[in-house]
Amino acid sequence: MTGSQARPEGGNDVPATATLTHRIPRAARRIQLLGIATRLFAAHGYHHISMDDLADEAGVSKPVLYRHFPSKLELYLEVVDARGAELVAAVDAALAPARDADPSVSFDGSDVVQAVVEAYVSFAVDAGQSAALLFESDVMRDDAVRERVLRPDAVNADAFADVLVLRCRMDREQALVLGRTCTAIARSAATEVAEQARLAARRKDHGGRDVDDATISSILSTFAWRGLRSFVAPAT
């Protein structure tokens, strides 16, 4: 993907980007660049997008782009971190009712598992194509990228384990194993939704999705709970 910089009307030979660069405050420019990078990396993958592409799309020079982000990898990691923070916030909200409830209120573990799976699936749906940055990244062989892509899952597993420790008769080590397992299943659900959406987009004239999002959430949350419930007992 390549492009050329536009020039202003009126015979001025100065590139339009040279004037536009100074019109946007630094913080706003950074947000703009992150938004463009999110869209391009999600649509084309890390390896098929260059800093030239990103600069052209933003209408800035490469020096301006590099002033904000020292490398393409650093920019990609910031994009991944932003998506990851949104996923963590979604799961935190899903766990809040069980975590913050009055201890005297009965604990329904199946509802919590389903809430976590649905949080992942809803994130994938709402994020659209950019969900691929967390669930279908093409740079997972790079250790730094892999750690950042999977970091939200580790945070979410830890938060899920906190709920199990708080509301159930479960030690921390056991709870963390189950938290990681549930989060992995939720990630699988989100990956399936992202893949279904990608396939549906490719075959617009050949019907819709194989399985709808709600069904995917229900199937995998039920699967997760059937394995988890033998370990979970309400706290007394």
Summary of the structure (lengths in Angstrom):
residues: 236
radius of gyration: 21.8
end to end distance: 60.6
largest distance: 79.5
contacts: 715
relative contact order: 0.11
helix: 72%
strand: 1%
